[in-house]
């Protein structure tokens, strides 16, 4: 999971070069595990699935 230093899981920091590199590493590791599911918290689920 990626989050900012203040604990937020959304924001402009996701566009930073270093964050994009870390997101790629996270994605690669996640794919290696070949999991059957992903668990999202309430905040993430609302942001990803309930766009108004």
Secondary structure, DSSP 8 states (H G I E B T S, - for coil): ----TTS-SSSGGGGSHHHHHHHHHHHHHHHHHT-S-----HHHHHHHH---
